[in-house]
Amino acid sequence: MKNCFDPKEFSGSDIEKINAALDAAGKCGGTVRITQNDSPGRSHWLIDSAMLIPGHVTLIIDNCRIKLSNRCRDNMIRSANCGLNCGSVPPLEGIRIIGEGNAILEGADIPRATGDGAKPLYTPDFKSEGPLSFGSDAGVPGENPKGDWRNIGILLANVSHFAIENITIRNSHCWAVSLEYCQHGRVRDMAFYSDGTMHINSTEVTTRNQDGLDLRNGCRDILIENITGATGDDLIALTAIGLELRPAGLMERTMIMGGCENKRDEDVCSIIIRNVKGYSYARHQIVRFLNSKGVRMYNILLDGVIDTSLPDRRNNATVKVGDSVKAWGGVTPLGDTYGFQIRNIQSYSKAALLIAGSLQDSIIDGILNFNPETDPVTFRSGKENIKNLVISNTINVPLKE
């Protein structure tokens, strides 16, 4: 039985060809290999909606570029178990998204929407109130006037035993990769490039929330390694904020899934992050950890972060743990954020390691801090929110002329 499919074997638009191949592979647990497009006048693939990947399918992006069209208001890739107003998200497993050679995913030239679900859309001739993010759908009747989960590049929800490897993502419309309630997987050899702006008709516009990789509620047992690049927001963020129970797939949300009756199912734990090199172009964080509203984050290993920010683009923090923002629930109670090992950090940021929430039963070891105006570890939330924390081998290093 045939189990390897080429989208060029199918008819229709670029996205119709790709999704037909993915559907065929889903029926046999097969593979889809996308190579350079041979359409007249262009070598890249131009897609009008998301590539929908079923369980037990390997998608190989082989030395080619796949770009969102200006008509697209959707993800680049989404697990096929979820979508608009889906109500619920059944589990999937065995999804592999693999780049070979120079594999590139790229946002649209003129995105219909950017930013998360809290950001009103604007165009140069249509303004609203709030922290605005560009979208040509701004002011268009019947269209969501804010960003939402469709702006995410690669979105996997309730997927186990997965892999995302060796892909470059440029100019994502929001988070480049976001995982929700995903388990037993790996994300590695990824490069992210965005800077929080675009030039459209010679005008610079703002595009918000361009994180590289985000792990959201319910993620556990995941390996992240070899992450590089510069992003318009945090390069890597683990953000688990307690959610209200709601149907999945609501348009106005940034997460496609809702909360859980058992809050422990929303916890983020058993995550390994290794070998991160890059910075936030928009001066946010290189690696951020944030949990609140009853969600716990624990058993986290972060080993090896090199801050490559430019002198005029120093980040707020190389690593940030927690926050005190009331909208997110404020500082987490002691015991909700614990079991961290953070080691081997090289920082030029305003703070090398910024503890802005609580932290318990954790180890910090090996920080080279090249910012003489700050200590290697900054306790913004106060040491009353710290318990059983061991700190060793942290030094300030004078900058060389």
Order of alpha helices (4+ residues) and beta strands (2+ residues): beta-alpha-beta-beta-beta-beta-beta-beta-beta-beta-beta-beta-beta-beta-beta-beta-beta-beta-beta-beta-beta-beta-beta-beta-beta-beta-beta-beta-beta-beta-beta-beta
